């Protein structure tokens, strides 16, 4: 399920662009249907279709970014490489060449539909997997140029060759089987229409709905529903029965589902969920482009997608029985409904809005009940650890808590105009300030800072804790105008809590001994030996430090991973007794941006004493000029004393 949630989250990256594309297509079709075509119509239509027709390619790139751990863009290139290799090898011209077919028209029809969402998802997963597996590959010196991330695209191409060979034999067999099945159910009347509607939605995730569509919409089995309706040359009362049932679902049912998902979203996530679902609902209603809504819950809550497929089948059957007949040229949205209202093949079109209102309440009620009853992870309700993995869709910075803190920090730093650069490491904000004299350290502490450091020049560091990433994200949103800092009723205490929630009082005598396995080979030294006042003065909390001789940090006790970081230079651990630890390899090593570091665990993972947590290259740290001394800090007990056994 975690895999499906990550996949669903990754898909939202490319899907987010579709509502705009759909609206462009809808506007162009509306203009063309009312006042005629022209250059403007063609311009808008082409712009919109350019994205809709390449949805599968967007999936290949978006999924390769979202599914990879700490992707830097290399995985996106790998996803694109996989897409190009597979779709080029399986296009009709290539298949004709491989099979010795002289006329490309004799190639199995399945290969005309190979650029579909299913292939896009496969390519994205290949790109993400090869990136995670081979980005740190080390080759012999003679081949060193191809080591590391340069090897990712090469391996991706090789894997994609194998996948293409498999699909060369499997794809036409599966596609042909669905076409045969579609021809059979076409003789079942309204029941056949219902089965078709159910399978049409159910097959969308793997792209095989095109096989069924070809049977019912086009002249594969003599039905040709779409073209006959558009031309007004079909059979009145029959033509259109394989399109009509989609209108109530796309125009009313799915927007009802969107409302249910919005109302059940977490309070702190409602704002961003509103934006996603509103644009998707508008796209579904007006133009019939349902992908933004369907993919928003398809993988996050598969049971809801199954319910959606069942409801679509029922709607298709009811429409065929009543009878109601309507068709579309693009999709079953408001635009096509209005433009085809007077089509000679249209029958009782006024019933479609009536049916739609019914389906709106059915979708809303069923989705709301299922989400609340079974705690389904629809948009705005995803698990926290799913959202904290470092992709462009992370939304914790939208939470009021961090927006409040971020807004106060900006004010205390002299306003956004006074902040020249903004970055963060594992526990602190790192900034370049135009005028350090405007920094109000007291206000920063009241806002939640554990301390403030001024290393010199225009550099200012604000110590916050392991959630500093979310504060930084919130500050960036406020400074860019994408968000506003909410008002808070009361300011934070004058002495800010360290990460984990306890007040730092470094001169309080230790009363609790925390006995740990030494997490790293090397010499144990006092925390005061660390050449960084934040650690040496106990601002982050008490602890000890290690001058490392080894290269692997292991868990000093049984516990759960509390946080990992994009730069892989630190890890936070919550022990079984509740003690919160931060193990920070080196000083200022965040500037290495992960070069020489590798995180071996994930947030939320259970570990036992001795479990490897992260690995680092000691020589690279020293070559970069950073101290390698490694502090081990207790974050939530200012009275603790750390001893290693």
N, C-alpha and C positions, 0 to 999 in steps of 0.2 A: 504493500500500500504506500509506503514511503516513496518507492520508485515512481509509482503512478502520480503521487502528489508533486514530486519534483518535475516529472514530465509535463503535467498540467501547468505548473508554474512557468516552465520554460516555453511552452507553446504560447502563453499569453504575450510574450515579447513580440513575435511577428503578427499575431492576431490583432494586436492593438491598433495596427495601421488600417485594418480593413473597413471600419465604419466610414472613414473619410472617403475611401475608394468607392464604397457602395453608394454613398450619397452623390458622388460625382456621376456615377452611372445612372442613378435614379433621376437626377436633374436633366441629364442629356436625353434620357428616354421620354421624360415628361415633355420637354420642349419639342422633341421630334414628333410626339403623338398629338400635340395641340397646334403648333404653328409650323411644323415641318422641320426638315433638317437644315444643315449648313455647316460652315467651318467651325463655329463655336461648339455646336453639338458634337461634331466628330472629335474636336479637341478634348472636350470634357470626358466623352465616352472612352477615348483611347487612354487618357490619363488614369481613369478609374480601373479599367480592365487590365492595365499593365500590372497592377498589384494583385487583383483578384485571380488573374490567369496564372500568376507565378506564386500562388500561395504555397505550393509544395516546396519550391526553392526557398522561400522565406522560412518554412519549417526546418529545412535542412540546416540552415545557418543559425536560426534562433535556438533550436534544440541543442545543437553542438555547443553553443555558448552556455545555455542554462544548465545542461546536464554535466558539464565539465566542472571539476573542482578548481576554483581560482583561475578561471580562463582569462587569458590576456589577449585574446583575439586569434591565437594560433589554432584553437579548436574550431573557430568559425571558418578559417581557411580549410581545415581538414574536412569539415562538413561540406563545403563547396566542392572540394576535390572529389569527395565520394559521390556527390550528386552528378557532377560532370561525367565521371567515369561510368557510373551505372546507367544514366539516362542516354548517354551517347552510344554505349554498347547495345542498348535495347531499343533504340529508335528503329522504325521500320526499314530505313535504308541499310543500317548495319545488320539487322537480322536477315534481310534479303541476301546480303553479301555472305554472311556466315553459312546460311542454309542452301545457297546456290539457286535461290529463286530469282528468275529473270525480271519479273514484273513486281514492283514493290507493292502493288495492290493485292497481290496474292499472299502477302504476309498476314499471319493471324491478326484479327482485329484487336486482340488484347494489347498489342504493342503500339497501337494508336493512342492508348490511354495509360502509358507507362509513367508519364510525368504527373503523378498523383500524390496525394497527401501521405499515403502509406510509404511510398518510396522516399518521400522527404523525411519522414520520421526515422526510417531505417538509416538513411545517410547521416542525419543528425546524431543518432546514437553511435554510429561507427566513428564519427569525428570526435565526439566527446570521449569515448572509451580509449581510442588510440592516443588522444592527448594525455589523459590521465596515466596511461600505462607506459608511454614511450617518451614523454617530454624530458625525462632525466637520463635517457639512454646515453651511455658512454661507449664510444667506438675506439678502435685502435688509432694511434696518432695519424696514420696514413689516411684515415677516413674521418678525422676529427671534425672536418667542416660539416659533416652530415650528422654530428652528434646532437643530443638534446632535442630542442623543439624543431630543428630542421628535419629530424627524422620522422616527425609526426605525419606530415603530408605524404611522405614516401610510403610509410607503412599503411596509411589509409588507402592509398591507391591500390596496393597489393590486396588488402582485404576486400576492397570493393570489386576487384576483378573476380574474386571467388564468389561473392554474393551475386554478381551479374550472371555468372555461369549458372548458378542454381536457379535464378529467376527466369533465365532463358527457357528452361524446361518446365518449371512449376507454374509460372504466371499464366501462360495460355491455357493450361489445363484447368486451373481454378476459374479463370475468366469464362472459358467456354462452358464449364459446368453451371455457372450462374445464369448464363444466357439460356441454356437449355431449361433450367428450372423456371426462369421467367416466362418462357414460351408456354410451359405447362400451366402455370397458375393464371395465365391470361384467359383461360377458358372457364375460370371459376366465378366469373361475374363480380359482384360486390365483395365477395370473400377474397377473390384474387386481388382486387384493388387494395383491400386491407392488408393482406400479406405483403404485397409490394411496398406499401407505405411503411410497414414495420421494418422490412429488410432494407429499404432505402436509407433510413436513418441509422440502422444498426451497422451498416457496412461503410458508413462515411469514414470512421477512423482508419480503415485500411484501404480506402479509395476504390473499393469494388462496387460501389453503388452505380458507377458508370455502366457496368455490365447490365444491370437491371434496367437502368434508364434507357439504354439503347433498344431494349425490347419493347418498351411501352411508349416511349416518346418519339422514336424514329422508325423507319421502315425496315426493321429487321425481321419482324414476324407479321407484317401487314397491318399493324395498329397505327403507327405514325401519328400519335395523339397530338403532339406539340405542333407539328407542321400543318396537319389538317385543320386544327383549331385556328391557327394564325391565318390560314388562307380562307377560312370559312367554307371549306369544301367537304367537311366530314359528314357524319350522320348525326342529326339533331337528337339530343337525348342520350347519345353514346359518347361522341367525341368530347374529350375533356375530363372524363371520369378518373384518369390517372394523374391529374394535376389539381383538381378542385380541392381535395381534402388538405392540401398543404396550406392554403390561404388562412383558414382559421387558426392553424397552429403557428405559422410564422408571424402573422399580424397580431394575434392576441394571446395565444397560449404561451409562447416563449417570453414575451414581455411580462406576463403574470409570474412566470418562474423567476424572472429578473427581480421583480418587486419582492418576492419571497426571500431571495438570496440577500437582497439589500437589508431587509428588516431583521434578518437573523445574523447579520455580520456583527463582529465585535464592535463595541462602541468606539474604541480607539481606531478602528479601521474603516468606519462607515464612510468617511469623506472620500478616500481614494476608491473604495468599492463603488460608491455612487457614480463616480466619473466613468469607471470601466463599464458598469452595467447599463447606465443611461445611454451611452453612445452605442452600445451593442443592441439595446432594445430598439432604439430609433432606427438603426440599420436593418433590423429584422422586420419591423413594422412597415417602413416605407418602401424598402427595396427588396426584402426577402433574402438578404444576406445573413444567414444564421450562424455562420462559423464563429464570430466573436462570442456569441452567447453559448453555443453548444460546446466549444472547446474550453470555455471557462469552467465547466463542471464535468466534462466528459471523462477526464482522468482523475480529477479530484474526488468525484463522487460517482463512480460508474453505475451504481444502482439507480440514480436519478436519470442517467442517460438511457438505461433500459426502460424505465417508466416513460420517458419521452418518446422512445421508439414505439412502445405499445400504444400510447395515446395517438401518435401519428397514424398508425394502422387503423385504429378505431375511427378516427376522423375521415380517413379515406373511404372506409366502408360505409359510414353513415351518409357521406356526400353522394356516394354512388346509389344508395337506396332511396333517398328522399324524392325525387332526384334534384341535384344541383350540379350545374356544369359551368366551369370557368377554366380558362387557360392563361398561359403567360408566355412571353417571349424571352424574358430574362429570369425572373423568379417570382414566387408567389407573395409579392408585397403590395402595398397600397397603390403604388404607381401602376403596376400591371393590372390590378383590379379595375381601376378607373378607366384606363385606356382600352380595356377589353369589355367594358360593361355592355356596350351596344353591339358586340360581335354577334353575328347571326347564329353562332353555335352556343352562345351563352344562354343558360337556362336557370331561371330563378336566382339571379345573382344577389338579390336582396337578402337571401337567407344566409349568405356568408358572414356578414357582420353579426347577425343574430347568433349563429353558431359560434362565432368568435368570442362574444361576450361570455357564453357558456364555458368555452375552453379557457378563457382568462381566469375565471374563478376556480375551475378544476385544477389548472396548473398551479395557481397560487396556493390553494388549500393543500394539495398533495405535497408540493415541494416544501411548504412551510412545515407541515407535519413531519415529513421524513427527515428534514434537516434537524429539527429540534429533538425528535424522538431518538434518532440514531446518531446524533452529534456528527453529521456529515461535514467534511472539510471543504465546503463551497467557498467561493471568493470572500475574503474577509474573515474566514474561520480556520485558516490553515494552521498547522502546528508551528510553534515558534521556531523550532530547530530547522524546519523546512525553509523558513524565510530568512534565516540568519546566515546563509551560505555564500553571500557575496555576489549576487547577480543584480542586474539593473532593475529588477522588479522588487527588491527589498523595500519594505515600506515602514519599518520601525521608526524611521525618522519622522514619519507623519504623526506619530503618537503625540498627544498633547504634552505628556511628561517631558519629552525631549525637546519639543518646540518651546515649551516654557523655559527650560534650562538654557537652550540655545539662544533664545531672545534676550535673556538676562545677561548671558555671557557677552553677547554682542554689545549691549549697552555698557557693560562694565569695561569693555575693551576700547571704548571711545567711539563706538558706532561702526557700521560696516565700511565706511570710507577710510577708517583708520586701520583696517585689516588688509594687508597687502597679499599675504599668502596664508593658506590654512591647510593643515595636514594633521595627521594623528599617528601615534604609535599604539602600543598595547594598552597604555593607561593614561595618556596625556595628549592634549592638543599641542601642536607645534606650529607656531605662527611667526610671521614677519609683520611687525607693527610700524606704521608710519611714524607715530609719536608715542614711544613707550611711556612718556610722562602722563598720558591720558588714561593709563590702565589703573583701574580702581581695584586693588587687591582685596579690600574689605568686601566690596560688592560681589566679587567673584566667589569669595567664601560663602557669602550669604546665598548665592545662587546655586551652590552645590559643589564648588571646587574644594579639593583637599589641600591645595597649596598652589603657589605661583612661583615660577622660576624665571629669572632674567639672565641668561648666560652671557649676554653682552650684545652691543650694537642694537639692532632692531628686533632681535629674537626674544620671544616670550613663550613660555611653556605653562600650560594650565593643567595641573594634575587632577584627574577626575575618577578614573577607575576603568574596569574592563568593558564598560558599556560606552566608552568615549566615542566609538565609531558612530553611534546613533546621535550623539550630541553634535558631532561634526557634520553629519548629514543634515540634521535639522538646521544648523547655522547656515549651511550652503543653500538650503531651500529658502530660508528667510532672506538671505542676502541677494538671492537671484529673483526674489519676488514671487516664487512659486508657492509660498506659504506665509502665513502670518502667525506670530507668536500669540497664543491665547493668553488671556489675563488669568493670573492665579490669585487666589484669595489671600494667602499668607506667604511671605518670603521664607526661604529655607533658614535653618539655624545658622548662627554666626560662625560656628565651627562646623565645617562640612563633614559629612560621613565619608569615610574611605569606601572603596568598592566593597560591597558586601554589607554596608549599612551601619558600621560602628564608628564612633568618633575617634580620631587619631590624637592621642596624648602621649607623645614619645617619652616624656619623663616619668610616666607612671611605672612603678616597679612591676616586673613580671611575676605573675602568680600562677600561670598555667604553663606546663611543659608539654610541648607537642613533639612527640618522638616519631621520627620518620626514618625510613630507609634512605640512604644517600642516593639522590636521583641522578647523579652524574659523577663519573670518575674524575678525581682531582683532589685538590687540597682545600679543606674547609677553612674559611677565614671569617672574621667578624663582618657584619653588615656595614660597619663604619669604614671598612676598607674599600668599599665600592666608590669609584670616582664619579659619583653622581649624587648630589645632595638629596634628591627625591628619595632615593633608597637609603643612603648613608644616614640621613637624619630621621628615618623612620616615618616619613610623611605618608607613604603608602601603607605602612604597617611594619611590625617587627619581623625578624627573620634572621637568616644567615646567608652566606655567599660561598661560592665554590670557584676556585681557579681551575678550569677544566683541563684534563689531559685526554679524556675520552671524547666521543662524538655523538653519543646517544643519551637523550634524557628519558628516564623511565619513571613510572609512577612510584612515588615514595610510600604509598599506602593504597588500600582499596578505596575506590570512589567513582565519581562520575565526571566526565569532562564538562567543565562549565563554560569554556570559551576557547576557540581557536582564532587565529588571526591570519589575514591575507598574506602577511610577510613571513609567516611561519616561524618567527623568532621567539615566540612565547606561547605558553599554554596555561590555562586556568583549570584548576581541579577542585571539586567539592568532595571532601573525604566522607566516609560513611558516618563519622561522628559530627558532621556539619562544618568542620573546619574548611575554610576556603583558602586555597593556595594559588599563588602566581609564580611560575618559574619563567624567568626572563633571561634568555641567553645573550650575554654581551650587553654592552652599553651603546646606545645610538645605532644598534644594528637594524632598526626599522628602515634606515636609509639604504640598506642593501636590497630592499624590495623583494626579499625572498630568495635572492641569489645565494646558493650555498646552504639553504634551509629546506627541510621537508617535514611537513606535519604528517604524522602516522595515524592519527585518530580523528574522530569527528565529534562535534558538540553533541552532548547527550549520551555518548557511548559509555558503557560501564567498563571499568578497568580494574585489574588487581595489581597488587604491589609487584613491580618488576616489568609491567607492560610497557613496551617502548612507546613514547609519546611523540618525540620529534627527533630528527637527526640533523646535524649541521657539519659544515666543513670548517674546522678550526683554522686551517691555513688561510682560507679565504677571509675569515673575520680579521685575522692578524694582518693580512695583506691590504685590507681596506682601511687599516689604521684604527680599528675599534678595539677597545678593551674586551676581552673574552670573559671576564669575570661574570658569574651567573648568580644573581640574587634569587633566593627562595623566600617569598613573602607570605606571611599570614595576613589575609585581608580583613578578617572579621573578628579579630580578638587582639586589642591593643595591649593586653596583659600577657601575651603568649611569649614563650621562649622556645626557639627551635633547636632541637638536638638531633644529630644523625647517628644511626646505629650501624 
